[in-house]
């Protein structure tokens, strides 16, 4: 099996960072409590250089924050869009972006829930077990408005579902019990400064 899939298609080789990141600018990552994260995002209706530049910025911002996925509202933009660079449980790397994503519902008979650790760049420092299906299928468009279908299993399926939730205005915290949510927020209080310092150091190293 190929070791890398880009936009759902196998490729023979790929650089450590997606080429889009070379053209991007770092954006501030929004955090839990900010309005843009807690309401459904608008559909993308215009395809062109502004959308391409946003995708470039999102890739770079994701990498500098050591993330596996990033939605547009996580950089303060109210649009249904996310980027990803994420392995699955077999070590296969998946890289790409999805505009106006729709997460397909799965028949309960053909899915298995995995209760595993999940974090979020907008909930800095917290990791909590969240049940997610072990498979995900997301349909949407690419930056040129062409249809794409991305399928994932294991950790990559978790990433796809997590980012699709963002586009619907939902954080993984919303899937937790009150006790679990409070635990996650305590983790943020304890670790947020450390996480933000690491991101700042990554950005400084890039500009050096």
Helices and strands as residue ranges (DSSP letters): E 4-6, E 9-11, G 19-23, G 35-37, H 49-64, E 69-71, G 72-75, E 81-87, E 93-103, G 108-110, E 113-119, E 127-133, E 135-141, E 147-153, H 154-167, G 172-175, H 178-207
